[in-house]
């Protein structure tokens, strides 16, 4: 298993020593995983992430590198929650590949869920303290400690809410610890919670959540935090999901909280809210997703993470070459005389085929892992960082042989359990002058909060009035252009409303108000008779009434079917009517005698006399000038 990588770059470009690849290793006293489990359980930032944060802040503050030029690559997403937590804590914007589902784990949603738990039942100590410490009320540890001592003499044990009641009524033995400022703060907290509890009994969950947002300005507060748009989207989604919950016939605050708790107990989560990602943000993605992409600065995280060897631990391993590999299970007698020792034990012995298939599988798996590492290392345009951890003392004590041809031995490569083992073996086995990367160890003393630093705000607000800063020159210019367009549109409003093409139906509708002559006296005509109101019995028969539109359409079709080779007669009209595709009721309403009399008129005689110039159903159009807008329009007739 050998991977040879040849990189041919632009030979005219001189290498910059500052951009030499670096391996960042967090120096651990003990390389066991117990500390990692504790850090994950307590949401404490790991040493590796603090090294990454320190380097990102250094690049951004000191070298002016924008966040979008940095990428964090991971082989798997199992530790992405810790990465997002660390970046969020230091206000570093981040874009992910959209594969995370940690909606209920976001801090702003957790604060709101604890708030709802307190409204439902204030006797829950954890939720109550979380609400009091939240930015909505901002009780500090000293104030909470003073309140925790407000125990009454009658009860041997009380929950935290009862102690708050004692402190508010000043009936506890340690009431002197509650100063005036703290007492006012406590009164406000208790009044607010009580108001929310009363409100929850008469209003929906949606209204309750938005009342909390508006009463304590919590929605506005999270919007001012780093990645505020996503945080506000999470809070907005919480209100919508509560509304959807109640619309599904599950009413009440208690049922909603129980549903959320069941989701959390099952170690599941709700889908994240899709928001527009920030333009200038650090990219967090898997190595597979990074194929074909390049970034100036690339951090490969978790190179100390163990390879997944679940396939090689299976009881059965298949191979195209060797076939089925099994483990032989044997029961062996122990011949033990003691009662507590079992008489037989079960032994699992790999067969020869199983051992061959296992070695073949490992070779294929490690070859794929080497290709994956190659993809990750070639994503960097300027500088590459590989981040891991380990005890410096133990790592430097290891020795790795080479095969004399500039490669690690086969055994060394197969014994590796992570990417870091390969990289460290190369660092130890070969001369440092021949290597194109350096190794830097950092311990706890190098990763304090002061050593990591803080982001510098590059966009300070100028000391000018808000009126001057409200609109930029570009916005003012755009608004002026819109105003000019609106004025021009008003001048030519009649032309804008005028259609470019008019059909006979549109013309008819346009003149319908004028054609409606009911109740209008026209000069030269006798006055209409006064209509009398008649009350007719309703017709409940099933006979379908024939409409004027149906008669008109049938007459139109009849005129198309009349044979005009000779003068029509009543008989020829009747024959043509039989060919019309309408019901007999409609045909009976057509007056054939009137149609026959049409051909006795001058126009009818003209049509009969000029058969060669007669065209049926031929569309034509003509140009007309609109008097109001003075614009020319096309009128389509048929």
N, C-alpha and C positions, 0 to 999 in steps of 0.2 A: 504494500500500500504506500505509494509515493505520489505526492502532489508537487509538481514543479510549476512555479509561477514566474513568468517573464513579463515585466512591465516596460513597455517602450513609450517613453514620454517625449516631449519636445526638448531636444538637447540644447536648444538655445536659451532655455530658462535656467537660471542659476538657483540652486536650492538655498532655502533660507534656514539657517540652524534653529531659529525660533519655532519653525513649523515641523520640527522633527517629531515623529510619533512618540507618544508617552504612554507608559503603563502605570496607572494610578492604583496603588494597593493600600488598603486600609490596614494598618498594623494592628493585629489582634493578639492579645496575650495567649488566648486559647482558640484554636481553629475549630472548635466544636460548634454545633448549630444551636446550642441552648440559648446563647445571647441573641441570635437572630430571631428565634421564636418569641423571646421576651420583647424584643423591639417591635415585632409585628403585632403582638397582643396589646401593647401599650401605645401603639401609634407613634413610637419614638423614631426620630429620623436615624436611619442607619448611617454608619461611618462612610460607606461608599457614596450614598446620596449627598452627604455633607461635602465630600470632596468634589462631586459634580457641581453642586451649588456654588461652591467657592470659585471654581474655574469659570462657570458661566457668568457670575457677577464680575469677575476679573476681566473677562473678555468684553463684556458689555460696558463696564464703567471705564476701564483704563484704555482699551483699544478701540472702543466705539463700534464693536461688532453688533449688528442688529440681531434680534432673537431669531428672525426667520432664516438666518445663515447657520443655525445650529440644529442638529438632529440627535435624538437619543434613540438608539436601536437596541432591541431586546430579542433574544432567541425565543422567549415565550412571554405571555402576558400575566404570568402568575404573580409577579411583584409590581405590576403597573400601578396598583392602588397606592403603594408607598411612594412611587415616583410622583404621582399626581399630588399627593398630600404634601410632599416636600416642596415642589414647585409652587403650589398654592400658598404655602406658609410664607414664602419669601417674595410673593407677588410676581412671579415669573409667568407670563402668559404661555399657554401650551395648547397645541392642536394634536388630537389623537386620531387614530385611524377608524374611530367610531365603533370599536368592538367592546367597549367597556359597559358594564351594567352595574353601576354603583350609585344609583339615584338616591336610595334611602341612606347611603353612607355619607352624603354631602352634609357639611356642618350646618348650613342654613335650614335644611329639611329636618335634621335631627332636633334642632332648637324648636322648630314649630311643632314637631310631634310631641316633644316633652311638654310644650305649652298646652297642647290639647289634652295630654294625660292629666296635667294638673287641673285643668278645667273640669274634666270628668271626675277625678278623684284626687283632691289635694293631699291625701294621706300618703302618697307615694314619695318617699324621701328623695330618691335619686332624681326623678323628674322635677321635683320642686327646687332642689338645689341647682340643677342645670338651668332652670328658668331664671332663678335669681342671679346667677352668675352671667347670664347671657347679656348681650349689649342692650337688651330692652330695659333692664333694671340695674345692671352693673354693680351688684354687691361683691365686695372683695372678700378675701379669706379672713381678714381680721373681723369684719362685720358678721360674717357667717359664724365664726367661732364665738363671738359674743352672744349671738342669738341661740346657738346650740347649748349654751349654759343656762338658758331660761327654763329650768325644769321646776314644776310645782312640787310642793312638799307632800301632797296627798297621794300622787301616783308614783309607783316605783319605776315605771318606764313609760316614756311618751315618744311619739313620733315628732318629726321636725315641725310639722304644721301646728301641732298643739303647743309647741314651744314658742312659735311665732304669735299665737293667740295670747299666751302668757306674757310675752314681751310687750305686746300691744296694750294689754290691760294692766301691765306693771304689777303683776301679782306673784312673780317668782322671787326666790330668795336672792338671786344675783341681779336684781333689777337696776342696780347702780351702774352696771356695765353698759346699759343702753342710754347713750347720750341723746340730747335733743335732736341733733341732726339725723342720727340713725333712726330715732323714733318717727320722725316725719317721713323718712324714706320708707320705713316699714308700713306706716299708715297708707301711703300712696300705693304701695305694692298690694296690700290686702284689699283696698278699695277697688283697684283695677281688676284683680282676679275675681272678686265677688261680682263685679259688673259683668265680666265676661261669662261667668257661670249663669247669671240670670238671663243674659242675652241668648245663651245656647239653648235654653229651654223653649224659646218662642221663635227661633229663627233657624234657617238651614245651616248646614256646615259651611257652604260656600260663603254665605253672608258673615258667619262667625270668623272665618279665616281672614276675610278682607277687613273686618273690623279690627282684628289684632294688628294687621299690617298698618292700617291708618292710625290707630290709637297710639302706637309706639314707633311709628315711622320706620318699621323694620324693613319693609320692601325698599324704601329709599336708601336705607343704611347699607344693605348688601349690594345695592347698585353702585355705591361709591368704593367698594372693595375691589381688589384685583380680580379680573375675570367677572366683573359685576353683571354683565349681560347674561352670562350663563347662570349665575346665581339667581337673578330675578326670574329667569325662565323656569328654574326649578320651583321657586315659590309659586309662580303663576300656575304651573302644572299641578302642584299640590291642591290648589283650590279647584281646578277643573276636575281632577280625579275624585275629589270628595263630592263634587256635584254629580259626576257620573255614577258614583257609588250609591247616592241617594235616589237617583233616577231608576236604578235597577231594583227597586222595592226593598232595599236594605236601608232602613232609616235609623238615625241616631248616632251620636258621637261614640258611644260605647262599642257599637258594632264596627264602626270604622277603625277604631284603635285596635280592636281585637283582630281585625283582618290584617292590619299592618304588622302587628306582633307575630301573627302566624307566618307571614311572609319572612320576617326576620329569623324566627326560630327554625324555619326550614332552610336557612342559609341561602335564600333566593333574594332577588331584588327586582325592582321595576325598571322598565326601559328608560334610558336617559332621554332628556329633552334635546331635540335637534335645534341648535342655534347656529347662526352664522359665525364661523370661527374668526378670531382676530387675524388681521393681516400680518402683523409683526408678532410672531409667536414661535416658540421652540416646537419642533416636530417630534412627536413621540410615536414610534411605529415599530412593527416587528421587522426583522431582517428580511423576511419573505416579501413584505409589502414595499421594501426599499429598493427592490430590483429595478434597475433602469433609472434611478434617481441619483442625484449628486448634491452634496451640501458642502460649503466651505469647511465647517467644523463638525466632526462626527464623534459622538461618545458611544462606544459599545459597552452596554451595562451588563452586570451580572456574569462576567466571564468565569466566575467561581461557581456558578450554578451547575449542579451535577447533571450529567447526561441521562436521558431517559432510557433505561435498559429493560423496560417491561417486556418487550418482545422476546428478549433472550432468556427471561425467567419463566417463560411458559412451559407447561408440561409437554407440549407438542410443538416441534419446529419443522416446518415444511421447507423443502428445497427442490428446485427444478432438476438439479444435478443428482442429488443423493436420495430424493424421495422423502418419506416420512421418518422423522426422528423422534423416538419415544424414550421415556424414562422407565426403567424396570423397577417395579415396586415389589420388594421381598419382605416376608415376615420371618424374622430370625428369633429363635428361642434364646432366652437369656440364661436359663437354668439357675435363676436366682432363688435362694431359699428364703429371703426376707419377704414379708407380706406386702410391704409398701413398694416393692420393685415389681413392675409388670412382668408377666411370664414371657411375653413376646414383644418385640418392637418392630416398627415398620421402617424400612430403609428404602430410599429412593436413589437408584443408581442409574446415571445416564448411560445410554447405549453408545456404541461407537458411532452410529449414524447420527445420533443426537449431538455428540461432541463435534463432529464434522460440520453439521448444519449450524451449530452455535457459533463456530469460528467463522464460517462463511457469512452469517448474519452480522457479526460484529465488524468484519471487514467492510461490508456494504454500508453499514450504519456509520462507521467512522469516516468512510470516504465521503458520504453525504454531509456529515458535520464539517469536514474540512472545506468542502465546497461552500457551505453556508458561511463559514468564517471568512473565506475569500471574498464572498459577496459583500459582507459587512465591512471589511477592511478597505475595499476599493470604492466605497461611497464618498470618501473624504476628498475634497479638492485641495485643501490647504493643510489641515492638521487632523490627526487621528488620536483619539484617547481610548484606551482600553481600561475598564474599571473593574476591580475585583478586591479581594481581601485575603488575608492570611498572616500567620505569625512570621515576622521577618527572621527571627532566629531559626525557626524550623525550616523555612524555605531555603535560607542560605546554607544550611547544613547538608542539603541534598546534593548529590552528584549524579550527573547523567552522562553516559558514554555516547560516543558517536561511532559511525561505521567507517570513519576514515575518508569518506567521500563528501564531506560537508552536509551530512544528513544525520538525524537522530536514528538510533537503532530501532528495529521493528518492535522489540519488546517495550521500549520507552513509549513509543507512540500508542501501542495497544493498551498499556497500563494506565494511560491518562483517563481521568474521570470527568474532566471539564476542559474548556478552552484555556483556562489559566495554566493548567499543567503543561500543555504544549508550549505556550509562550515562555513560561518560566524555565522549562527545560532548554529551550533555545538560548535563553539569556545566560544560563549557567554553563552550557556546554561549549559555547563559541566565544571567541575574542570580542570584547566590547567594541573595539575599533571597527570590526566588520559588520556590526549590527546597525540597523537604521532605526532603532528606537531606544529610548531610555526608560528606566524604572524609577519611580518616586514613591517612597513609603511615607505615609502621614499617620500620626497617632492622635489621641484625644487632645493633646496640648496644641496641635496644629489646626484643630477643627472646632474651636470654641465659636460662640456667636460673634464675638468681636473679630476673630480671624476670618470668618466667612464674609462678613461685611453686609452691606445693604445696597439695594439698587439706588442709583442716583436718578432723580427726576430730571429728565432732559428738557421738559417743556414747562418751564415756570411761567405763570401768568404775569403779564405785564401790569404795571400799576397804572391802569387807565380806567375810565368810567365804563360801566357796563354798556351804556348806549353806544360808545365808540367801538366796543368789541363785539357787539351783537351780530353784525354782518360783515363778512369779508368783502373785498372789492369784487371778487368773482360772483358772489351771491347778489350784490347790488346790481352788477351789470346784467345778470340773468333776469332779475326782477324788472329792470327797466325794459328789457327786450320783450318780456311777457306783457307789460303794460302797453307797449306800442302795438303789439299784435292784437290785443283786445280792442284798442281804439280803431284800428283798421277794420276789424271784424264788424264793429258796430256801424261803421260807415257803409259797408257793403253787406249788411245783414239780409236785405231782400234778395241779393244775388246768391248768398250762401244757402238760404232756405229754398231757392228755386231749383227744382230737379232738372238735371240735364236732359232727361227723356221723360215724356208724358204719354201715357196710354189713354185710350178713350174712357176707360173706367175711372182713371184719376181725374180727367177733365170733367166727367159727369159728377163726381163727388165734389169737385171744386165749385160747380154751379148749382149744387143741390139746394143751398139756402135761398138762391134766387128763384129756382124752379118751384119751390114750395109755395103754391099760390092759395093754400087753404085760408079762407077768411080775408083775402085781399080783394078789393074792388078795383078792377082794371077799367080804364077809360074805354067807352064804346061797348062795354059789356053790361048785361043786366046784372043786378045785384044777386048774389047767391041766396037761395032760399034758406031760411033759418032751419037748421037741422033739428029734428025731433029725436028725443031720447026714446029708444025702443028696448024693451026687455024681452029677449028671446030665450026660449028654453035651451039649455045646453044640449049639444049633440053628443050622445054617448056611443054612437055607432062606431064601428071599426073601419069605416070607409076612409081611406086616405085622401086628403084634399090635394087637388092639383094646383101647384103654385104657378105664378106667372113666369118665373124663371124656367120652369120645365117646359111650358108652352113655347116660350121664346127659343129655347135650345132646339126643340123639335122642329119648329118652323124654319130655323136656320139650316138644319140638316135636310129638310125637305127641299129647300131652294137649291141645295147642292145636287140633289138627285133628279131634278126635273129635266127631261129631255127637251131641249130647245131647238132641235133640228126642224121642228115644225111647231105651229102655234099650239100651245097646251090646251087641252080640253079637260072637262071634269073627270072623264074616265082616266086620262093619263096622269092627272094629279092624284087620283085615288090609288093607282098602281104604284106611283112613287111613294105615297104615304105608307103603303104596306111594307116598304123596304126600310123605313125609319125605325131605328132600334129603341122604341119607347113602349110604354104600356098602352093598352087600348083606351084607358081613361084619358091619357094625355092626347092621344090621336083624336078622340071625340071632341076635344076642345078647340082643335085647329079649324078655322073657317076657310074651307077650300074655295068658296065662291069669292071671297075678298081677294085671295091670291090670284084667282083667274081673272078678276076684273083689273088687276094691276097691269096685265099684259095688254089691256085695251087703252091704257094711258099712253101719252107721247113717249115717256121713258121706256115703257114696256115695248112699244113698237120699235123704238130705236135699238133696243137690245136684240130683238128678233131679226132686225134687218142687218145687223153687224155681228154675225156669229164668229167671224174670223178674228175679231178684235175683242172678244169677250174673254175675260180671265176671272176665274172663281177663286176665292180665298187667297188672294195674292196680297201680302203685306206691302205697305208703302209708308213713307214718312215725308214730312215736310218741315221746313224751318219756320219758326215763328219768333216774333220779338215781344218780350214781356214789357209791358208799358211801365210797370213800377220800377223794375231794376234796370231796364234798358239793356237787358242781356238777351242773346239769341238762344233758343232752346229747340230741341228736336222733338217733334210730336209724331208718335208712331200710331198709325191707323191700320185698319184691316178691312 
